[in-house]
Amino acid sequence: MLISDLKSTCENCQGSGFKAGIEEWGGIQTNFSKFCMDCSGRGFNLTELGKNLWDLYLPMLKELIKEEFNKK
């Protein structure tokens, strides 16, 4: 399995995580949010396989984090 099987480059910002302007009704407006709206500034989107793995591992990660906080 390759990392490209789990995520793909965002087509909206071409992987930069930032889109300078947004097109709206034929004109360009400033993007005040300072990040790409499609990928939330990450520069990539998860594939279907990536989403499935994330859904599988997320409960276990939450439990591990909860255990570490309880140790302190």
GUKOL-995207 format. One line per 2 residues: their letters; for each residue x negated, y, z negated of N, C-alpha, C. Coordinates in steps of 0.02 Angstrom, whole numbers, plus 50000, padded with zeros to 5 digits. Example, Ala and Ser with C-alpha at 12.3 -4.5 7.8 and 13.67 -1.06 7.14 Angstrom:
2
as> 49340,49716,49610,49385,49775,49610,49340,49835,49610  49358,49888,49646,49316,49947,49643,49355,50002,49606
This chain:
72
ml> 49958,49941,50000,50000,50000,50000,49956,50062,50000  49972,50109,50041,49937,50172,50046,49977,50228,50015
is> 49943,50282,49997,49979,50339,49967,50028,50368,50017  50014,50362,50082,50060,50387,50133,50125,50348,50135
dl> 50125,50288,50105,50187,50249,50099,50232,50278,50046  50204,50316,49999,50242,50343,49943,50262,50416,49950
ks> 50223,50454,49988,50239,50524,49996,50222,50547,50067  50255,50599,50089,50242,50628,50155,50235,50703,50148
tc> 50195,50732,50191,50183,50804,50190,50248,50841,50204  50260,50893,50167,50320,50934,50176,50319,50966,50245
en> 50372,50957,50283,50375,50985,50350,50388,51060,50349  50418,51085,50296,50436,51156,50292,50374,51200,50281
cq> 50328,51179,50237,50269,51220,50221,50204,51188,50247  50208,51132,50281,50151,51096,50307,50101,51077,50253
gs> 50124,51063,50193,50082,51040,50138,50050,51094,50096  50063,51157,50110,50032,51211,50072,50068,51224,50006
gf> 50132,51207,50002,50171,51220,49942,50200,51289,49939  50186,51329,49990,50209,51399,49991,50236,51416,50059
ka> 50291,51448,50062,50321,51472,50124,50329,51547,50116  50293,51586,50156,50291,51658,50147,50359,51691,50157
gi> 50398,51668,50204,50462,51698,50217,50513,51645,50232  50575,51663,50227,50629,51616,50244,50671,51648,50298
ee> 50692,51608,50347,50735,51633,50400,50807,51630,50377  50840,51685,50387,50910,51688,50368,50947,51733,50416
wg> 50995,51706,50451,51035,51744,50499,50993,51781,50551  50943,51746,50577,50903,51775,50631,50848,51822,50609
gi> 50839,51833,50545,50785,51878,50521,50743,51843,50469  50685,51871,50456,50641,51844,50405,50650,51884,50341
qt> 50660,51849,50285,50665,51882,50220,50608,51858,50177  50587,51899,50130,50534,51881,50084,50556,51823,50039
nf> 50511,51776,50029,50525,51719,49984,50502,51740,49914  50547,51764,49873,50530,51789,49806,50513,51733,49757
sk> 50532,51672,49773,50519,51617,49727,50446,51595,49729  50407,51616,49778,50335,51604,49783,50317,51531,49793
fc> 50365,51488,49811,50349,51419,49827,50399,51393,49878  50380,51340,49910,50423,51309,49960,50486,51281,49927
md> 50543,51294,49955,50606,51271,49925,50619,51196,49937  50589,51168,49989,50600,51097,50004,50561,51051,49958
cs> 50498,51069,49942,50456,51024,49902,50441,51052,49832  50471,51108,49814,50461,51141,49749,50387,51158,49736
gr> 50350,51174,49788,50281,51195,49781,50230,51139,49776  50251,51077,49782,50205,51020,49778,50168,51007,49843
gf> 50198,51024,49899,50168,51013,49964,50185,50945,49994  50223,50905,49958,50243,50839,49984,50312,50821,49958
nl> 50343,50773,49991,50406,50745,49970,50397,50670,49965  50431,50639,49917,50427,50567,49908,50465,50531,49964
te> 50437,50476,49987,50473,50433,50034,50524,50392,49994  50562,50352,50029,50612,50309,49995,50577,50261,49947
lg> 50520,50232,49969,50482,50188,49926,50454,50225,49865  50429,50286,49876,50404,50326,49821,50458,50343,49770
kn> 50517,50359,49794,50574,50373,49749,50593,50312,49708  50593,50253,49742,50610,50192,49706,50559,50176,49652
lw> 50495,50183,49667,50443,50170,49617,50447,50221,49559  50460,50284,49575,50467,50335,49523,50525,50318,49477
dl> 50581,50297,49506,50639,50278,49466,50624,50217,49423  50582,50172,49447,50564,50113,49410,50518,50129,49350
yl> 50468,50173,49362,50418,50187,49311,50437,50243,49262  50482,50287,49280,50499,50344,49239,50523,50325,49168
pm> 50567,50276,49159,50588,50258,49091,50528,50233,49048  50482,50195,49079,50424,50171,49042,50378,50228,49023
lk> 50369,50276,49068,50327,50333,49052,50357,50375,48996  50422,50385,48998,50455,50422,48945,50446,50388,48878
el> 50451,50322,48877,50443,50284,48815,50371,50289,48789  50322,50285,48833,50252,50292,48813,50238,50361,48783
ik> 50265,50412,48814,50256,50481,48789,50289,50489,48721  50349,50461,48715,50386,50464,48651,50346,50429,48595
ee> 50317,50371,48610,50276,50335,48560,50215,50376,48539  50183,50408,48587,50123,50449,48570,50142,50508,48525
fn> 50199,50540,48539,50220,50595,48496,50239,50571,48426  50266,50512,48422,50285,50484,48355,50224,50465,48314
kk> 50168,50450,48346,50106,50433,48311,50077,50493,48275  50089,50553,48300,50058,50613,48272,50094,50639,48212
